[in-house]
């Protein structure tokens, strides 16, 4: 089982990027998918998540209104569209998935790393001012 994140890069403030997370080895169409990010010396922080059905999405306050998470189950891929990027969005972005098909969690749990069992290798996003 592998999650492969891609789409990171260098962009100017105000620009956009779209991250992709392609899953292989099994289908994740019935699993919660999430994005986290981490900068050196800091803990990994939650960015966004999408329920297994795709009907619910969750965002960190810092990205709400700028980032959009979506999923294409036919492609076994989850996306993170990032608009109006800021220098403070600079980080390594990781995708993650839980291992409980069709599981619905309490709202607060989607923001917590403990529900995610699979993690991608990360993709670097750098936003210049």
Beta strands, then each sheet from edge to edge (+ up, - down):
strand 1: 2-6
strand 2: 9-12
strand 3: 17-24
strand 4: 33-38
strand 5: 45-50
strand 6: 57-59
strand 7: 67-72
strand 8: 77-82
strand 9: 91-97
strand 10: 118-119
strand 11: 123-128
sheet 1: 1+ 3- 8+ 7-
sheet 2: 2+ 11+ 9- 4+ 5- 6+
sheet 3: 2+ 11+ 9- 10+
end
